[in-house]
Amino acid sequence: MTEQKNPRDGFRLITPIRVRYAECDLQGIVFNAHYLAFADIGLTEYMRALMAESGTQPSGEMLGGFMQHFGGDNWVRHADVDYRAPARADDLLDIAVRITRFGRTSYSLLVHLLRGDELLNVVKLTYVWFDPETDKVAPVAAKFIEAVNDFEIIKPERAVVNA
């Protein structure tokens, strides 16, 4: 598989962050666990953008508004982190996020962490959808899938699911 020449291609949501000194280890580079936290920041901004795109202003805090609007929320099921190059204290990074695939009860997220045009880290996450009233895994809300399909530049793949 060949990699894209521009690691920003296909991402509609790109949000900036600055690496804080406290996120670095004794080697002066970002401690590995923080890359997952950066990916989570990206997902939060993605959800915020979906809410804005749908014309919904959440009542109260954004995440509660997300659950109210889409009728569910997500839990991380799997995380895969591919370290390419280190980020350092005070670096300006961009977090590029897109949803790449929907299953019946899950979806996949791709995150590129970038310094300029340099791809530092690739995070792939799988989330399961759940009903917050029952705390049980549930089918991904059709309203959420539709909002993502309307938002994304590259439409997410759909798994073939037998009902």
C-alpha positions as CSV (number, residue, x, y, z in Angstrom):
1,M,0.0,0.0,0.0
2,T,1.4,3.4,-0.9
3,E,0.9,6.4,1.3
4,Q,-0.6,9.6,0.2
5,K,1.8,12.4,-0.7
6,N,-0.1,15.0,1.4
7,P,-1.2,13.5,4.7
8,R,-3.9,16.2,5.0
9,D,-5.8,15.0,1.9
10,G,-9.3,13.8,2.5
11,F,-9.6,15.3,6.0
12,R,-12.2,18.0,6.4
13,L,-11.7,18.4,10.2
14,I,-8.2,19.7,11.1
15,T,-7.7,21.3,14.5
16,P,-4.5,22.8,15.9
17,I,-2.9,22.2,19.3
18,R,0.3,23.2,20.9
19,V,2.4,20.6,22.8
20,R,2.7,21.6,26.4
21,Y,5.9,20.9,28.4
22,A,4.0,18.6,30.8
23,E,3.2,16.3,27.9
24,C,6.9,15.5,27.3
25,D,9.1,12.9,28.8
26,L,12.7,13.2,30.0
27,Q,13.9,12.9,26.4
28,G,12.1,16.1,25.6
29,I,9.6,14.4,23.3
30,V,5.8,13.8,23.7
31,F,5.2,10.8,26.0
32,N,3.6,8.1,23.9
33,A,0.3,8.0,25.8
34,H,-0.4,11.6,25.0
35,Y,-0.9,10.8,21.3
36,L,-4.2,9.0,22.3
37,A,-5.2,12.1,24.3
38,F,-4.5,14.2,21.2
39,A,-6.7,11.9,19.1
40,D,-9.4,12.3,21.7
41,I,-9.2,16.1,21.4
42,G,-9.6,15.6,17.6
43,L,-12.7,13.5,18.1
44,T,-14.2,16.0,20.4
45,E,-13.7,18.8,17.8
46,Y,-15.1,16.5,15.1
47,M,-18.2,16.0,17.2
48,R,-18.5,19.7,17.8
49,A,-18.2,20.3,14.1
50,L,-20.9,17.8,13.4
51,M,-23.2,19.5,15.8
52,A,-22.5,22.9,14.2
53,E,-23.0,21.5,10.7
54,S,-26.4,20.1,11.7
55,G,-27.4,23.5,13.0
56,T,-27.7,22.2,16.6
57,Q,-26.5,24.3,19.4
58,P,-26.2,21.9,22.3
59,S,-28.0,22.7,25.5
60,G,-25.5,22.7,28.3
61,E,-22.1,21.1,27.7
62,M,-21.3,19.9,24.2
63,L,-21.0,16.2,24.9
64,G,-24.4,16.0,26.6
65,G,-25.9,17.9,23.7
66,F,-24.2,15.3,21.3
67,M,-25.9,12.4,23.1
68,Q,-29.2,14.2,23.2
69,H,-29.0,15.1,19.5
70,F,-27.8,11.8,18.1
71,G,-29.4,9.5,20.7
72,G,-26.2,7.7,21.8
73,D,-22.5,8.0,22.5
74,N,-19.4,5.9,21.9
75,W,-16.8,3.9,23.8
76,V,-13.3,3.1,22.5
77,R,-13.1,-0.6,21.6
78,H,-9.6,-0.7,20.0
79,A,-6.7,1.7,19.5
80,D,-3.8,1.3,17.1
81,V,-1.0,3.9,17.3
82,D,1.8,4.1,14.6
83,Y,4.6,6.4,15.8
84,R,6.5,7.9,12.8
85,A,8.4,10.8,14.3
86,P,8.5,12.6,17.7
87,A,6.7,15.8,18.6
88,R,8.4,18.1,21.1
89,A,7.5,20.7,23.6
90,D,6.0,23.8,22.1
91,D,5.5,22.2,18.7
92,L,2.4,23.4,16.9
93,L,0.5,20.3,15.7
94,D,-2.6,19.7,13.6
95,I,-4.9,16.9,14.4
96,A,-6.7,15.7,11.2
97,V,-9.7,13.5,11.9
98,R,-12.1,11.5,9.7
99,I,-14.5,8.6,10.1
100,T,-13.5,5.9,7.7
101,R,-16.0,3.0,8.3
102,F,-19.3,2.1,9.8
103,G,-20.3,-1.3,11.1
104,R,-23.6,-2.2,12.7
105,T,-22.6,-1.1,16.2
106,S,-19.2,0.4,15.6
107,Y,-17.3,2.9,13.5
108,S,-13.6,3.6,12.8
109,L,-11.8,6.8,13.1
110,L,-8.5,7.8,11.4
111,V,-6.3,10.5,13.0
112,H,-3.2,12.0,11.5
113,L,-1.0,14.1,13.8
114,L,1.0,16.5,11.8
115,R,3.7,19.1,12.3
116,G,3.4,21.2,9.1
117,D,3.2,18.6,6.4
118,E,5.2,16.0,8.4
119,L,3.1,13.0,9.5
120,L,4.2,12.3,13.0
121,N,1.7,9.8,14.1
122,V,-1.3,7.7,12.8
123,V,-4.0,6.7,15.2
124,K,-6.7,4.3,14.2
125,L,-9.6,3.9,16.7
126,T,-12.7,1.7,16.7
127,Y,-15.6,2.9,18.7
128,V,-18.8,1.1,19.7
129,W,-22.0,2.9,19.9
130,F,-24.1,2.7,23.1
131,D,-27.4,3.8,24.5
132,P,-26.7,6.1,27.4
133,E,-29.9,5.2,29.1
134,T,-29.1,1.4,29.3
135,D,-25.3,1.5,28.9
136,K,-25.7,-1.3,26.4
137,V,-24.1,-1.5,22.9
138,A,-26.6,-0.5,20.2
139,P,-26.7,0.0,16.5
140,V,-25.0,3.2,15.4
141,A,-27.7,5.9,15.1
142,A,-28.8,6.5,11.5
143,K,-28.9,10.2,12.2
144,F,-25.2,10.1,13.2
145,I,-24.3,8.1,10.1
146,E,-26.2,10.6,7.9
147,A,-24.5,13.6,9.5
148,V,-21.0,12.0,9.0
149,N,-21.8,11.2,5.4
150,D,-22.9,14.7,4.8
151,F,-19.8,16.1,6.5
152,E,-17.0,13.9,5.2
153,I,-15.0,14.6,2.0
154,I,-14.4,10.8,1.6
155,K,-17.5,8.9,2.4
156,P,-17.0,6.2,5.1
157,E,-17.1,2.6,4.0
158,R,-20.1,0.6,5.1
159,A,-19.8,-2.9,6.4
160,V,-22.2,-5.5,5.0
161,V,-24.3,-6.4,8.0
162,N,-26.9,-9.1,8.1
163,A,-29.8,-8.0,10.2
